[in-house]
Amino acid sequence: MSISHVRTHRVSAPLHTPFVTALRRATTVETLIVEIVDADGRSGFGEAPQVWQVTGASVAGSEACVRDLLGPLLTGRDPDDLNARCAEIRRAVAGNEAAKGAVDTALHDLAARRLGVPLARMLGGTARRVPTDVTLSAGAAGELASAARDRAAEGFTVLKVKVGTDAETDLSRVRHVREAVGPDVRIRLDANQGWTPREAVRVIRGIEDAGLDVELVEQPVAGRDLDGLAWVSDRVGVPILADEAVFGVRDLVEVIRRRAADMVNVKLAKCGGLGPARTLLELAAAHGMGTVVGSMMETQVGIGAAASLVAAVGTTAISDLDAAWWLASSPVQGGIVYADAAVRLSDTPGLGVTAVV
């Protein structure tokens, strides 16, 4: 049985609330969904989100990569030879991790559908519920406090607060959030590369001195500044989570070598798909690093794949899989849903996605 053809679907899906970080403000998810179809008409889906400020990937660029190179490479090949197909995709083009990640995920989804099992089951897990944090967009202290109360009332027990827009007032923002939700809700911070190393140490030490009980701080400094990241990690007690500093194995090896961070955030669109993501999680675990699986702003396709990986492999901390929660409506039929502060995986084969709306 061979791969019949590869389709791409451009998706622009509105958010119910603007998503604001130190890097950008988004009101829609702009993404490419890749569909790989076998000769029996079964489809596997994957996703390549557009993230100019982090990965540099665009919908147009990912579509060109899939249409002109990766799709023709796969057409006529055996989808059940999954490891070989994924290895061919990784070798076929430099960079383009979002496009390669979408194809890698679609190949895994198709393989699971052909076996008649959920993707998480094929990856080696049986869990159907994957807890997630929820993000509070960067904003004024009062706005953050109000959003924090709302999310806690909805049952979320881990809040990810976007900071890094103004180091002089970030401590006040965190204080307002902690006062709004009390001691039983976990708070983690994401500066999205927004601080200098000195600012990061000053703010984090202020948080520690104030007893605000922050679980972790994600990517406090520029992703390429590993010396700065290590300098911060060495001077604060709160665990530091590397995100934009780690795209692939070489990056993680260097972070480990320099002891630049305590944890790593693995994302399919950064590293090139489920196979590379699993390698990163295993490498981090082997060196005693904490792990989280995250996402860009993605739809139910990308989040379903990431959650399936967590269901199979696990992480040391609750993962960051709320991206599709921000969508006003789903651009696909089937797949994951959100309930009780968790991603609920489909019981149907693969990701459970049946069509792009």
Secondary structure, DSSP 8 states (H G I E B T S, - for coil): --EEEEEEEEEEEEEEEEEE-SS-EEEEEEEEEEEEEETTS-EEEEEEE-BTTTT-B-HHHHHHHIIIIIHHHHTTS-TT-HHHHHHHHHHHSSS-HHHHHHHHHHHHHHHHHHHTSBHHHHHT----EEEB-EEE-S--HHHHHHHHHHHHHTT--EEEEE--S-HHHHHHHHHHHHHHH-TTSEEEEE-TT-S-HHHHHHHHHHHHHTT--EEEEE--S-TT-HHHHHHHHTT-SS-EEESTT-SSHHHHHHHHHHT--SEEEE-HHHHTSHHHHHHHHHHHHHTT-EEEE--SS--HHHHHHHHHHHHHH--SS-B---GGGGBSS-SEEES-EEETTEEE--SSSBT-EEEE-
